[in-house]
C-alpha cells in the first residue's frame, strides 16, 4: 500500500473530491471546499492515484508546533476510500501521519473501524440517523407518544414553515441562541455562512425554518444533500421555540417532505431525544496522540476552551 503525504498546495482537488464522492463512506465533510471553509490549513495522506484520502487539518499551537485537529462544523473526517475500510488500512494511514504534527486530535468517520492496539487513545461518540424509505404514515407510527403529543400541541399554536431564509438570518439566529462559548460561536458564525453559500452555489443545500404567526423565527437548520443522505448541519432553536417544540416540528417536516425516498436522514446530533422519531444511534471514534508532557496538554486544552 503506497501512502503519500501531499501538502495542501500540491493536492489535485479534482481527484481528491472524486475520491470523496465515490468513496464507500463519502460525506460532505471530506470535500476540499468544505475543508477550505472550516479548517483553512490542511494537508492530506493519499493512497495510490487518489484511491484513498485522509485530510489532516492543522494549526500552530501556542508553542508554535503543528497540531492536527478537528475543524468546526465537521463532525467527522478520517479515511475516505473506494477500497474496503479495514482496521489494517485505517492503521496504516494513522501510522503515516508525519511526526511534525506533535499532537493529533481528530474524529474518524463512522465507517472507519478503529483497532485499539494502535498507538492512539480513543473516545466513543454517538450520532443519530434514520432511513426515510418508508411512507410517512408508516414512519410516523414509530414516533413516541410524547412526540406525537408535542407535534399536536405545536400545530394548535399555529407555528408554520418559514418562507425564504437567507444564510445571514440563520447565522444571526445561531449566534443569538447558541450555547457555544464566545470564541467558538464567532468562528462558527463566519464558517457557517461560507459553507452555506458554497453548498447553495453547488445546489446541494437549503435552509429550513419554523416561525410563529408573526414571522418570528423559532427554529432553523441548514440541510445538505449528498451520498444518499440528508444532513442537518446546525439545528438551533430559540428559548421560545423550545417551549413550542419548534425543532421537533422542523424535523418532522423534513421527514414528511422526504419520506418514501432512498435517503438517510442524518440528524448530526447525539441528542437521545431523537429516539422519539425512531432514529438509530451510531457510534464513531475520536482519537488522540501527543508527544507533549501531560501538563502541557492540560494547559493547552484549558486555554482553547476559553
LUMVEX-791391 format. One line per 10 residues: number of its first residue (from 1); for each residue x, y, z of N, C-alpha, C. Coordinates in pm, 1 decimal. Atoms other than C-alpha are relative to their C-alpha. Layout:
NUM> X/Y/Z/X/Y/Z/X/Y/Z ~ ...
% end
This chain:
1> 84.5/-119.1/0.0/0.0/0.0/0.0/88.7/125.0/0.0 ~ -79.3/-122.5/11.2/157.2/328.1/-116.0/-79.3/118.3/55.5 ~ 64.0/-116.4/-60.5/60.7/620.5/110.2/96.9/116.5/-7.2 ~ -84.9/-118.6/14.6/198.7/963.9/24.6/-57.3/115.6/80.5 ~ 39.8/-126.3/-59.6/190.5/1283.9/223.7/5.9/106.9/-108.8 ~ 3.9/-106.8/100.1/84.4/1574.9/-0.5/-43.2/129.0/68.3 ~ 33.1/-130.8/-56.8/89.5/1939.1/108.7/-121.6/58.3/-71.5 ~ 125.6/-55.6/50.8/-228.4/2139.8/56.0/12.7/58.5/-139.7 ~ -13.7/-68.1/128.9/-96.3/2343.7/-236.9/27.9/-95.8/-114.9 ~ -33.5/96.8/105.7/5.1/2027.5/-426.5/-109.1/-104.3/-21.0
11> 107.9/97.8/13.5/-319.1/1832.0/-383.2/-78.6/25.8/-128.0 ~ 86.0/-7.4/117.6/-512.0/1759.3/-701.8/-144.4/0.9/51.1 ~ 133.2/-14.5/-61.2/-850.5/1893.3/-586.1/-106.1/-83.3/-73.2 ~ 98.5/76.1/76.5/-1044.5/1726.0/-867.9/5.7/-148.2/37.8 ~ -14.0/141.2/-35.8/-903.4/1382.6/-786.9/-39.6/-23.3/145.7 ~ 36.7/11.9/-142.0/-942.0/1442.6/-411.5/-151.7/-6.6/15.0 ~ 145.6/-5.3/-13.6/-1309.1/1537.2/-443.7/-67.5/-118.6/-68.4 ~ 55.3/118.7/65.7/-1372.2/1249.7/-685.6/8.0/-121.0/92.3 ~ -12.8/110.5/-94.5/-1239.9/1008.4/-425.4/-107.0/9.2/108.2 ~ 101.1/-17.8/-104.6/-1466.7/1154.0/-155.2/-138.8/-29.5/-56.2
21> 131.0/19.0/63.1/-1761.1/1148.3/-398.7/-32.3/-148.1/-19.2 ~ 23.8/141.1/32.5/-1719.2/782.7/-498.8/37.4/-94.7/113.4 ~ -38.6/85.9/-112.3/-1589.2/654.9/-164.4/-121.2/-72.5/57.4 ~ 107.5/76.9/-62.7/-1793.0/386.1/7.2/-58.7/73.6/120.0 ~ 42.3/-71.1/-121.3/-1814.8/619.2/307.0/6.6/151.1/-19.4 ~ -10.0/-142.9/26.8/-1818.2/960.4/138.8/-99.7/82.7/79.9 ~ 91.9/-95.7/-61.0/-1969.2/1260.1/315.4/49.0/140.9/-31.2 ~ -30.5/-137.5/38.6/-1972.0/1636.5/272.1/122.9/54.5/70.8 ~ -110.4/-54.9/-79.2/-1710.6/1696.9/541.7/136.2/-16.6/-67.8 ~ -129.8/29.4/59.1/-1431.4/1549.5/328.4/32.8/76.6/-126.2
31> -25.6/-73.4/123.4/-1469.9/1770.8/19.6/97.8/114.8/24.9 ~ -100.1/-106.3/-14.4/-1191.7/2021.0/-42.7/-65.2/134.6/29.2 ~ 64.1/-129.5/-23.6/-1436.3/2313.1/-48.5/-48.0/11.9/144.4 ~ 43.0/-3.8/-139.5/-1573.2/2217.1/293.3/120.9/21.1/91.3 ~ -122.0/-14.4/-79.1/-1222.2/2181.8/436.9/54.7/141.8/-9.3 ~ -50.2/-136.8/19.1/-1121.8/2517.6/288.9/-76.7/100.2/84.1 ~ 85.6/-97.8/-66.3/-1411.6/2689.4/460.9/-17.8/-24.3/148.9 ~ 7.8/23.0/-144.2/-1373.6/2539.1/804.1/137.0/-20.3/62.7 ~ -131.8/24.8/-56.1/-1012.9/2428.7/851.3/108.1/89.6/-55.6 ~ -92.8/-90.9/68.0/-829.2/2655.9/603.4/134.0/-66.4/-29.2
41> -129.2/64.5/22.7/-486.7/2492.6/655.7/-17.5/-150.8/12.3 ~ 12.3/145.1/-5.8/-492.4/2126.7/563.7/88.7/-64.0/-106.0 ~ -78.1/83.4/90.1/-271.1/1866.3/402.3/-73.0/-132.9/-13.4 ~ 69.1/126.2/16.1/-352.1/1510.8/305.6/93.1/-118.2/-15.4 ~ -63.4/127.5/30.4/-245.1/1149.8/300.0/-79.0/-63.5/-113.6 ~ 64.5/51.6/120.3/-317.8/985.0/-33.7/54.4/-137.8/-33.7 ~ -39.5/133.6/44.4/-313.3/620.9/-138.6/-10.0/-8.9/-151.2 ~ 0.4/20.4/144.3/-215.1/545.9/-497.5/-37.6/126.0/-74.7 ~ 46.3/-113.2/80.1/-382.1/770.4/-754.4/-132.1/51.7/56.8 ~ 117.0/-53.3/-71.4/-625.3/918.1/-500.5/-111.1/-104.6/13.4
51> 97.5/105.7/-27.1/-791.5/583.5/-432.7/-53.5/12.1/142.7 ~ 38.8/-27.6/-138.4/-799.8/676.8/-63.5/62.1/132.8/38.9 ~ -52.3/-128.6/-46.6/-759.3/1017.0/101.1/-32.2/17.5/147.5 ~ 12.9/-20.7/-143.8/-714.4/1126.5/460.9/41.0/143.9/30.1 ~ -35.2/-140.1/-25.8/-733.5/1500.8/541.8/66.4/19.3/135.7 ~ -67.5/-38.0/-123.5/-500.3/1646.8/802.5/-16.2/150.9/16.7 ~ 25.1/-141.9/-25.4/-644.8/1979.4/916.0/88.3/40.9/118.0 ~ -98.2/-32.0/-103.2/-380.9/2160.5/1120.0/3.9/150.0/29.3 ~ -23.9/-137.8/-41.9/-288.2/2476.7/1303.2/126.3/-0.6/86.5 ~ -111.0/-12.9/-94.2/1.1/2607.0/1509.6/-56.7/16.1/140.2
61> 44.3/-16.6/-137.6/-45.3/2564.0/1882.5/74.3/116.7/64.0 ~ -56.4/-115.8/-68.0/65.5/2818.2/2141.8/152.1/-8.4/13.0 ~ -145.4/15.5/0.0/418.9/2673.4/2130.7/56.7/-1.0/-141.6 ~ -38.0/-5.5/140.7/429.1/2713.1/1750.7/32.9/-137.9/-56.3 ~ -10.5/134.3/54.3/411.5/2337.4/1698.3/-125.2/-28.3/-83.8 ~ 116.0/37.7/79.5/185.3/2190.8/1430.9/-81.8/-105.9/73.4 ~ 88.2/101.1/-56.3/-116.0/2000.2/1557.6/-116.2/-24.4/-95.6 ~ 115.5/38.9/80.8/-384.1/1810.6/1368.1/-122.2/1.6/90.7 ~ 118.8/-13.9/-84.4/-730.8/1894.5/1498.7/-126.1/-17.0/-84.1 ~ 128.8/14.1/67.2/-1096.6/1851.5/1416.4/-60.5/138.4/-21.2
71> 50.9/-135.0/23.3/-1228.4/2166.8/1246.2/-147.1/13.3/37.1 ~ 138.4/-26.0/-37.8/-1555.1/2329.3/1345.9/-95.0/-38.8/-112.7 ~ 109.9/36.9/89.4/-1877.1/2209.0/1181.1/26.0/-127.5/-79.5 ~ -28.2/128.7/63.3/-1705.9/1891.9/1054.7/-8.5/-107.1/108.1 ~ 19.5/97.2/-107.8/-1844.0/1616.7/1276.5/108.2/-108.0/-2.8 ~ -91.8/112.5/12.7/-1608.6/1352.0/1139.9/76.8/12.2/-131.1 ~ -81.8/2.6/121.5/-1329.9/1308.8/886.1/60.6/-139.9/-12.6 ~ -60.7/131.7/9.5/-1075.9/1026.0/875.0/24.1/-43.3/-143.0 ~ -34.6/58.1/129.9/-1019.9/794.1/579.3/-122.4/-14.2/-88.9 ~ 100.1/21.7/104.6/-1227.7/804.4/260.8/65.3/-87.5/-106.3
81> -64.7/94.4/91.1/-1167.2/518.2/19.4/-100.9/-73.9/-86.6 ~ 79.3/88.6/86.1/-1301.1/320.4/-273.2/29.4/-146.0/33.8 ~ -36.3/135.1/-42.0/-1137.1/16.4/-109.3/-72.6/-36.4/129.4 ~ 59.8/45.6/-124.9/-1253.5/-190.5/184.6/63.2/74.0/116.7 ~ -47.0/-78.3/-114.3/-1225.1/10.5/506.0/31.3/-93.0/116.5 ~ -39.9/96.1/-102.2/-1044.1/-249.1/712.4/77.1/70.0/111.2 ~ -82.8/-56.5/-106.5/-879.2/-182.2/1051.0/146.5/13.0/-41.6 ~ -139.0/-7.5/45.1/-545.4/-254.8/882.6/24.1/123.2/-85.8 ~ -18.1/-117.7/86.1/-596.1/15.2/618.9/-5.7/128.3/83.5 ~ 7.0/-116.4/-88.8/-701.4/266.7/884.5/130.8/14.4/76.9
91> -123.0/-3.3/-77.0/-399.0/173.4/1091.1/119.6/47.2/-80.4 ~ -111.7/-42.0/84.3/-158.3/221.2/801.0/-3.3/151.2/-22.7 ~ 10.3/-145.1/18.6/-289.6/573.9/744.0/35.6/74.3/128.8 ~ -32.4/-66.2/-126.5/-264.8/663.3/1111.5/151.2/-2.5/25.7 ~ -144.9/8.7/-15.7/95.9/542.0/1119.0/72.7/93.2/-95.9 ~ -63.7/-85.2/101.5/167.7/755.1/810.8/-10.6/148.9/32.0 ~ 8.1/-142.6/-37.2/77.9/1083.8/986.5/139.2/46.5/41.2 ~ -137.8/-42.8/-28.3/410.0/1273.8/989.9/20.7/43.2/144.4 ~ -33.9/-33.5/-136.9/584.7/1326.7/1321.8/2.5/150.8/24.8 ~ -3.2/-145.0/-19.8/597.9/1702.5/1257.7/-128.7/50.7/64.9
101> 122.8/-36.0/-69.9/238.7/1711.0/1381.9/10.7/-56.2/141.1 ~ -32.4/45.6/-135.1/319.4/1694.8/1751.9/-122.1/-53.7/73.6 ~ 124.1/44.8/-62.6/-42.9/1648.6/1854.1/-100.0/-36.2/-108.6 ~ 107.7/41.3/90.4/-321.6/1462.2/1675.4/-125.2/-21.1/83.6 ~ 126.9/12.6/-72.2/-679.4/1501.3/1798.6/-111.4/15.4/-103.3 ~ 93.2/-2.7/112.8/-927.8/1408.7/1526.4/-114.5/-98.4/22.5 ~ 116.6/87.7/-7.0/-1258.3/1231.9/1469.3/-7.8/-81.7/-128.1 ~ 15.1/89.8/113.9/-1280.6/929.5/1240.1/-147.8/-14.1/-33.7 ~ 141.0/14.8/35.4/-1599.4/881.7/1042.2/-51.5/-137.2/41.5 ~ 63.3/116.2/-61.9/-1844.4/615.7/1148.6/28.1/-130.3/-72.8
111> -33.9/121.3/71.9/-1729.3/370.9/881.7/149.7/-28.2/1.3 ~ -142.5/27.5/-20.7/-1364.3/382.9/993.0/15.7/-92.6/119.4 ~ -19.5/91.0/-113.4/-1311.6/68.1/1205.4/134.7/26.8/65.8 ~ -121.6/-38.2/-71.6/-1057.8/158.2/1471.8/52.2/-118.2/81.2 ~ -64.0/109.1/-73.9/-815.2/-100.1/1609.2/69.0/58.9/121.8 ~ -47.5/-63.9/-122.3/-744.6/-14.1/1972.1/147.2/-27.3/29.1 ~ -141.3/28.2/-22.9/-395.8/-167.9/1957.3/90.0/109.4/-56.6 ~ -77.9/-108.3/58.9/-280.7/131.3/1751.5/33.5/101.3/108.7 ~ -51.8/-88.9/-104.2/-82.8/389.0/1949.5/-77.1/132.8/7.0 ~ 85.7/-117.5/-15.7/-374.2/630.2/1995.8/-97.3/-26.7/113.2
121> 113.1/7.3/-91.4/-612.8/696.4/2277.7/-126.9/25.5/-80.2 ~ 123.2/-20.7/75.4/-976.0/698.4/2172.8/-118.2/21.1/94.4 ~ 125.4/-21.6/-69.5/-1319.6/809.8/2283.2/-114.3/-34.9/-94.7 ~ 115.7/36.4/80.3/-1657.2/688.1/2163.5/-101.7/113.4/-1.2 ~ 103.8/-101.5/15.6/-1917.1/931.8/2028.8/-120.4/-62.0/-70.4 ~ 122.9/53.9/57.9/-2271.3/887.6/1902.4/-67.9/103.4/-89.0 ~ 77.6/-83.3/91.5/-2487.6/1023.4/1623.7/-129.0/-74.5/-32.9 ~ 128.6/61.5/31.8/-2849.5/963.6/1528.3/-36.1/17.5/-147.0 ~ 40.9/1.2/141.1/-2978.4/871.1/1182.1/-126.1/-83.9/-13.7 ~ 115.7/85.5/27.9/-3291.3/720.4/1029.3/-25.5/-7.7/-149.5
131> 34.4/20.6/140.2/-3395.6/574.7/695.2/-136.0/61.5/-29.5 ~ 125.5/-64.5/39.9/-3668.8/758.2/505.3/-69.5/-75.2/-112.3 ~ 51.8/73.9/115.5/-3753.1/485.0/252.9/-148.7/-34.0/12.0 ~ 140.8/36.4/-18.9/-4094.3/402.9/404.6/-90.2/121.8/-19.3 ~ 94.4/-112.1/7.0/-4407.5/615.7/350.7/-8.1/72.9/133.9 ~ 3.7/-81.2/-122.4/-4455.9/897.7/602.0/-94.8/-59.8/104.5 ~ 95.4/54.5/-95.7/-4761.6/734.6/758.2/59.4/-116.4/78.2 ~ -63.7/113.3/-66.8/-4556.7/424.4/834.7/108.9/47.4/95.6 ~ -104.8/-53.9/-87.2/-4264.2/624.2/973.7/-60.9/61.6/125.1 ~ 64.0/-69.3/-113.0/-4497.5/828.7/1194.3/-52.1/-99.0/104.0
141> 46.5/100.9/-95.2/-4630.7/508.5/1351.5/109.5/-37.0/99.7 ~ -111.5/29.3/-89.3/-4283.9/467.4/1503.1/34.2/113.4/94.2 ~ -24.9/-112.4/-90.5/-4294.4/806.8/1677.3/-45.0/-35.9/141.8 ~ 38.2/18.4/-140.3/-4305.9/804.3/2056.6/-127.3/80.5/29.3 ~ 123.2/-73.4/-33.8/-4641.9/909.7/2210.7/27.8/143.3/44.8 ~ -33.7/-134.3/-46.0/-4468.3/1208.3/2376.2/25.7/94.3/-117.6 ~ -28.0/-82.0/117.9/-4350.4/1332.4/2037.4/-129.3/33.2/-74.0 ~ 126.8/-24.9/68.1/-4694.1/1294.0/1879.7/-80.9/106.2/73.5 ~ 71.0/-100.9/-78.7/-4846.3/1495.5/2164.2/61.6/138.0/-20.4 ~ -69.0/-127.9/18.2/-4582.6/1767.1/2120.7/-31.0/58.8/-137.3
151> 31.0/-48.0/135.6/-4647.2/1790.0/1745.2/-143.6/49.9/-8.6 ~ 140.2/-43.7/-0.5/-5022.8/1814.5/1802.2/-13.9/134.0/72.1 ~ 6.7/-125.4/-76.2/-4971.5/2088.9/2061.9/57.7/115.1/-81.5 ~ -62.3/-104.0/81.7/-4742.8/2281.8/1827.9/-92.0/44.2/-113.3 ~ 92.3/-34.1/108.7/-4998.8/2265.7/1548.4/-111.0/92.0/49.5 ~ 105.7/-84.3/-56.5/-5261.4/2420.8/1775.4/50.2/141.1/27.9 ~ -58.0/-131.8/-25.6/-5021.7/2709.8/1849.1/19.4/80.9/-128.0 ~ -4.2/-72.2/126.2/-5017.5/2799.2/1481.7/139.0/24.4/-56.3 ~ -132.2/-20.3/59.4/-4644.3/2770.4/1413.7/4.7/-67.1/-136.4 ~ 5.4/41.5/140.1/-4557.0/2710.5/1049.8/138.8/7.4/-63.5
161> -128.5/-7.9/70.6/-4274.3/2662.5/798.2/32.1/144.2/-37.7 ~ -43.0/-135.5/35.7/-4072.5/2976.9/736.4/2.4/15.1/-151.1 ~ -20.0/-29.3/141.4/-4061.2/3145.3/399.8/148.5/-6.5/-32.3 ~ -140.1/0.7/41.8/-3734.2/3200.5/218.2/89.1/65.3/106.1 ~ -93.3/-50.6/-99.7/-3449.3/3243.4/466.4/137.7/16.7/-62.8 ~ -134.3/-23.3/49.9/-3111.9/3394.4/382.2/102.9/-55.2/98.3 ~ -104.5/51.7/-89.3/-2786.3/3249.3/520.3/31.9/94.8/114.9 ~ -31.4/-96.1/-106.0/-2726.0/3569.7/715.5/-99.3/-8.5/115.3 ~ 99.4/7.7/-106.6/-3051.8/3529.9/905.3/20.4/-125.6/84.4 ~ -27.4/121.3/-75.8/-2971.7/3171.7/1000.5/125.4/16.5/85.6
171> -122.8/-21.0/-76.5/-2618.2/3270.3/1106.7/-25.2/91.5/119.5 ~ 33.8/-89.3/-110.9/-2755.0/3556.8/1317.6/-81.5/-73.3/107.1 ~ 83.5/77.1/-91.7/-3011.6/3321.3/1471.0/87.0/-95.2/81.9 ~ -93.7/86.6/-71.7/-2734.1/3074.6/1557.5/79.2/80.1/103.3 ~ -83.7/-79.4/-89.1/-2516.2/3347.3/1708.4/-77.9/46.9/123.0 ~ 81.8/-50.7/-110.4/-2802.6/3473.6/1923.7/-38.3/-110.5/97.8 ~ 58.7/103.5/-85.3/-2924.0/3139.2/2055.7/91.4/-119.3/28.3 ~ -90.5/111.2/-25.5/-2623.1/2905.9/2052.2/52.1/2.9/144.1 ~ -57.9/12.4/-132.8/-2485.7/2779.6/2381.9/151.3/-17.3/-5.6 ~ -144.7/8.0/12.9/-2130.8/2764.5/2243.0/66.2/119.4/67.6
181> -75.9/-110.0/-57.6/-1862.9/2978.1/2407.5/22.9/110.7/-101.2 ~ -11.1/-117.0/86.8/-1790.0/3324.2/2266.7/93.9/-20.5/-118.6 ~ -98.3/17.5/107.1/-1477.7/3232.1/2068.5/-49.3/-100.2/-102.8 ~ 49.9/102.4/91.5/-1629.6/2917.1/1919.5/-120.6/50.5/-77.1 ~ 119.0/-52.3/65.7/-1957.0/3094.1/1843.4/37.8/95.6/-112.6 ~ -44.6/-92.9/103.6/-1773.0/3365.4/1648.8/58.6/-75.5/-119.1 ~ -57.2/79.7/108.7/-1576.3/3108.5/1448.4/-109.1/-67.9/-82.4 ~ 107.8/69.2/70.3/-1888.7/2910.2/1364.8/-86.7/97.3/-79.0 ~ 82.3/-100.7/66.3/-2079.3/3226.4/1273.3/53.7/29.9/-139.4 ~ -60.2/-32.2/130.1/-1834.8/3305.7/992.3/12.3/-124.6/-88.4
191> -15.3/122.0/79.1/-1763.5/2947.2/882.0/-134.4/-49.5/-51.7 ~ 133.1/44.2/39.8/-2134.2/2865.9/871.3/-46.8/72.7/-125.2 ~ 41.8/-75.2/117.7/-2202.1/3143.2/621.0/78.4/-41.0/-123.9 ~ -79.7/44.1/114.4/-1913.1/3036.4/399.1/-47.7/-134.8/-51.8 ~ 44.5/133.7/39.3/-2031.7/2676.0/400.0/-137.0/5.6/-65.7 ~ 133.5/-9.7/57.3/-2393.9/2768.5/334.1/4.5/54.3/-142.0 ~ -5.6/-57.9/134.0/-2308.9/2986.8/36.3/65.9/-95.7/-99.5 ~ -62.3/97.2/88.1/-2079.8/2720.4/-107.1/-96.4/-112.6/-37.4 ~ 95.2/107.3/26.2/-2345.3/2450.0/-71.8/-115.1/48.8/-87.5 ~ 106.7/-56.0/82.4/-2615.5/2675.9/-216.6/46.3/18.3/-143.8
201> -56.3/-18.3/133.7/-2389.2/2758.2/-511.4/6.8/-132.3/-75.0 ~ -10.8/132.1/61.4/-2344.9/2385.8/-576.7/-135.5/-69.5/-12.2 ~ 132.9/57.5/9.9/-2718.8/2320.8/-548.2/-21.2/-119.8/90.8 ~ 10.9/115.2/-88.8/-2671.4/2076.1/-260.1/-54.2/35.0/138.4 ~ 45.3/-38.8/-132.3/-2800.4/2276.8/35.3/-123.4/87.7/-2.9 ~ 115.6/-88.8/-12.7/-3110.2/2456.9/157.7/-23.6/29.4/148.7 ~ 32.6/-41.7/-136.3/-3231.6/2640.8/468.0/-147.8/-28.5/26.2 ~ 139.0/21.5/-40.7/-3547.3/2539.2/652.3/-17.8/56.8/139.8 ~ 25.0/-59.3/-130.2/-3708.4/2710.2/946.5/-146.5/-7.9/38.5 ~ 135.9/-2.6/-54.0/-4016.2/2739.3/1163.9/-21.0/137.1/64.9
211> 31.7/-129.8/-58.3/-4183.3/3068.8/1257.7/-136.2/-5.7/68.8 ~ 133.8/-13.1/-55.3/-4479.7/3181.0/1462.8/-84.7/82.6/-96.8 ~ 91.9/-71.5/90.4/-4775.5/3367.0/1316.5/45.1/143.2/-27.3 ~ -53.6/-134.8/21.7/-4581.2/3694.3/1346.8/133.4/-1.6/-73.9 ~ -124.1/18.1/76.2/-4289.8/3559.6/1140.1/124.7/6.5/87.7 ~ -117.5/9.7/-85.6/-4062.4/3536.0/1443.0/61.8/-138.2/-17.2 ~ -67.6/127.4/21.9/-3804.6/3264.8/1373.8/15.6/-74.2/132.8 ~ -2.2/80.8/-121.0/-3831.3/2983.3/1628.7/103.3/-112.5/-5.9 ~ -96.6/109.1/18.2/-3609.2/2708.3/1485.6/46.5/1.9/-144.3 ~ -53.5/0.8/136.4/-3386.8/2663.7/1183.0/113.0/-102.6/-10.5
221> -109.7/92.7/26.7/-3135.5/2430.8/1024.2/39.7/15.4/-146.2 ~ -47.1/3.1/138.3/-2922.7/2408.6/711.3/22.3/-145.5/-36.4 ~ -6.7/139.3/42.7/-2955.2/2081.9/521.8/85.6/-13.1/-125.1 ~ -86.8/27.7/114.2/-2703.2/1933.9/278.8/-32.4/-138.8/-53.1 ~ 26.1/126.0/68.0/-2789.1/1661.8/26.4/129.1/-55.1/-58.2 ~ -116.1/62.1/62.0/-2525.4/1414.9/-82.7/23.5/-138.8/54.9 ~ -31.2/137.9/-40.4/-2419.2/1048.3/-72.0/-122.8/-70.4/56.3 ~ 127.4/61.5/-39.8/-2783.8/945.8/-36.8/-35.0/32.2/145.2 ~ 29.8/-46.0/-135.2/-2801.6/1141.3/288.7/-56.8/141.0/-3.7 ~ 44.9/-136.3/-25.3/-2985.0/1448.5/409.1/54.5/37.1/137.0
231> -72.0/-34.8/-121.8/-2757.5/1607.0/669.0/-48.8/132.5/55.6 ~ 33.2/-124.0/-68.5/-2880.4/1864.0/919.5/126.0/56.8/62.7 ~ -131.3/-48.9/-40.2/-2572.6/2079.1/968.1/0.5/61.6/139.2 ~ -8.1/-75.2/-126.0/-2664.3/2301.6/1263.0/-140.1/29.6/54.0 ~ 133.9/-22.4/-55.5/-3003.8/2254.2/1433.8/5.5/97.6/116.7 ~ 0.0/-102.0/-105.8/-3087.2/2552.5/1653.1/-142.8/50.8/20.5 ~ 130.7/-59.2/-26.9/-3396.5/2690.7/1825.5/12.9/101.0/113.0 ~ 1.2/-102.0/-104.6/-3475.9/2987.7/2044.8/-65.7/-56.8/125.5 ~ 70.7/45.9/-120.9/-3595.4/2950.5/2405.8/-151.5/-5.9/-21.3 ~ 143.5/1.9/28.9/-3944.0/3042.7/2285.6/-34.4/-118.8/-88.8
241> 22.0/113.6/88.6/-3914.2/2784.0/2008.3/1.4/-132.0/75.1 ~ -9.1/123.7/-77.2/-3816.7/2517.9/2260.8/-130.7/-27.5/74.2 ~ 126.1/19.4/-71.8/-4136.7/2576.5/2459.4/-112.2/-41.8/-94.2 ~ 102.7/31.6/99.5/-4333.2/2531.4/2136.2/38.3/-120.6/-85.7 ~ -46.0/119.8/70.7/-4139.8/2221.8/2018.1/28.9/28.4/-147.7 ~ -19.7/-42.7/138.1/-4035.1/2411.0/1706.2/100.8/-86.8/-74.9 ~ -99.4/82.8/68.0/-3728.2/2198.2/1630.0/-56.6/-137.6/-32.6 ~ 68.7/126.0/30.4/-3938.4/1881.3/1653.4/-89.2/16.4/-122.4 ~ 86.8/-26.0/115.6/-4182.6/2036.4/1408.5/83.5/7.2/-127.7 ~ -86.2/-12.4/117.6/-3896.7/2120.5/1171.6/50.0/-136.4/-46.4
251> -50.0/131.6/39.3/-3752.3/1769.2/1179.3/-113.3/-86.6/-53.6 ~ 114.0/74.7/52.0/-4097.0/1619.5/1130.6/-33.5/44.8/-142.0 ~ 24.7/-52.5/134.4/-4143.3/1847.3/829.3/99.0/-58.7/-99.9 ~ -99.9/58.1/89.5/-3816.3/1719.0/678.8/-29.2/-147.0/-27.0 ~ 34.8/141.8/18.1/-3923.3/1358.9/736.9/-119.7/-14.0/-92.2 ~ 121.5/6.4/81.7/-4266.7/1419.5/586.2/28.9/35.4/-145.7 ~ -30.2/-46.5/134.8/-4119.6/1600.6/283.6/85.0/-99.1/-79.0 ~ -93.4/89.2/68.5/-3867.0/1327.9/206.7/-31.4/-147.9/18.2 ~ 37.1/140.0/-21.4/-4042.2/1009.2/316.7/-26.2/-69.6/-133.4 ~ 18.3/77.5/121.8/-4051.3/735.9/57.0/115.4/10.6/-97.8
261> -117.6/-14.7/86.2/-3714.3/836.8/-89.9/114.9/-83.6/55.6 ~ -114.5/79.9/-48.4/-3392.6/630.2/-71.3/104.0/89.0/66.3 ~ -85.0/-94.5/-71.7/-3241.8/871.7/181.0/19.7/-43.7/144.7 ~ -27.1/14.2/-141.5/-3080.0/852.7/520.2/1.4/139.2/60.3 ~ 0.9/-128.9/-68.9/-3165.8/1146.1/745.4/104.6/-4.3/110.0 ~ -108.6/-8.1/-97.6/-2852.0/1234.4/938.7/-25.2/121.5/88.3 ~ 32.9/-109.2/-90.9/-2951.3/1440.9/1241.8/123.4/78.0/43.9 ~ -125.7/-67.0/-37.6/-2584.4/1524.8/1308.4/-6.3/46.3/146.2 ~ 22.7/-34.0/-140.7/-2660.1/1516.2/1680.5/5.7/-125.6/84.8 ~ -1.6/112.4/-94.2/-2608.5/1295.0/1983.1/-113.1/11.1/102.1
271> 112.2/-21.8/-91.3/-2934.1/1408.6/2147.7/-90.3/-123.8/1.8 ~ 79.2/121.9/-12.0/-3110.0/1096.0/2276.7/-149.0/25.2/-23.4 ~ 140.0/-33.3/28.0/-3441.8/1280.1/2232.5/-40.6/-46.0/-140.1 ~ 30.0/37.0/138.5/-3417.2/1187.6/1863.2/-49.1/-143.5/-12.7 ~ 54.9/135.8/1.6/-3501.6/828.7/1953.0/-151.8/2.4/-7.4 ~ 146.2/-10.4/7.6/-3860.1/953.2/1979.3/-48.9/1.3/-145.0 ~ 35.1/6.6/142.0/-3856.4/983.2/1598.7/22.8/-139.9/-58.7 ~ -38.2/131.0/51.5/-3732.5/626.4/1565.9/141.5/-1.3/-54.4 ~ -137.3/-7.7/47.5/-3376.3/737.4/1493.5/86.5/-103.5/71.3 ~ -90.2/102.3/-51.0/-3097.2/485.5/1545.4/134.6/63.1/36.0
281> -128.9/-51.6/-45.5/-2778.4/559.2/1738.4/114.4/-75.6/-67.3 ~ -120.9/57.4/58.3/-2446.7/501.8/1558.7/121.2/49.8/77.1 ~ -121.4/-34.9/-72.8/-2100.7/504.1/1715.3/113.6/35.2/-95.4 ~ -122.9/-31.4/71.9/-1778.0/660.2/1591.0/101.9/46.7/103.0 ~ -108.2/-23.0/-94.9/-1442.7/747.5/1744.7/76.3/129.2/-26.1 ~ -103.8/-101.7/7.3/-1224.2/1044.3/1819.4/127.5/-64.6/52.6 ~ -127.1/59.3/-40.7/-855.8/959.6/1855.5/98.7/111.2/33.5 ~ -94.7/-100.7/-47.7/-573.4/1141.9/2030.6/139.1/-61.8/15.3 ~ -139.6/37.0/-22.7/-195.5/1122.8/2030.3/79.9/127.5/20.2 ~ -80.0/-119.4/-25.2/53.8/1368.6/2173.6/140.1/-38.8/44.5
291> -138.4/20.7/-42.6/431.6/1386.7/2212.3/39.7/101.0/107.4 ~ -27.4/-101.9/-101.0/399.9/1663.8/2471.3/-28.0/-53.7/140.1 ~ 30.6/40.1/-138.1/404.6/1628.8/2851.4/-147.6/22.2/31.8 ~ 142.3/-7.1/-31.9/59.4/1574.9/3002.3/-40.7/136.9/53.7 ~ 38.8/-128.0/-59.1/65.8/1903.2/3194.3/-13.5/107.9/-107.2 ~ 13.6/-96.4/108.7/118.4/2096.7/2870.0/-131.5/-19.6/-74.2 ~ 126.2/28.3/67.9/-176.3/1922.5/2706.1/-118.4/50.8/81.7 ~ 108.5/-47.4/-86.1/-398.6/2001.6/3005.0/-12.6/151.8/-5.7 ~ 1.0/-145.9/6.5/-299.8/2367.6/2997.0/-49.9/47.9/-134.5 ~ 42.2/-39.4/133.7/-348.5/2390.2/2621.4/-151.6/-13.9/-16.3
301> 143.5/20.8/12.5/-699.0/2241.3/2637.6/-78.8/104.2/77.4 ~ 70.4/-101.7/-78.8/-799.6/2485.1/2911.4/1.9/134.9/-68.7 ~ -10.2/-127.0/72.1/-679.6/2778.1/2700.6/-90.8/2.6/-120.6 ~ 84.3/3.9/119.8/-864.2/2664.9/2386.1/-147.5/11.6/35.0 ~ 142.8/-2.5/-37.5/-1190.9/2633.0/2576.9/-48.1/138.9/38.1 ~ 40.0/-133.5/-44.4/-1185.3/2996.5/2687.4/-42.7/87.2/-116.4
% end
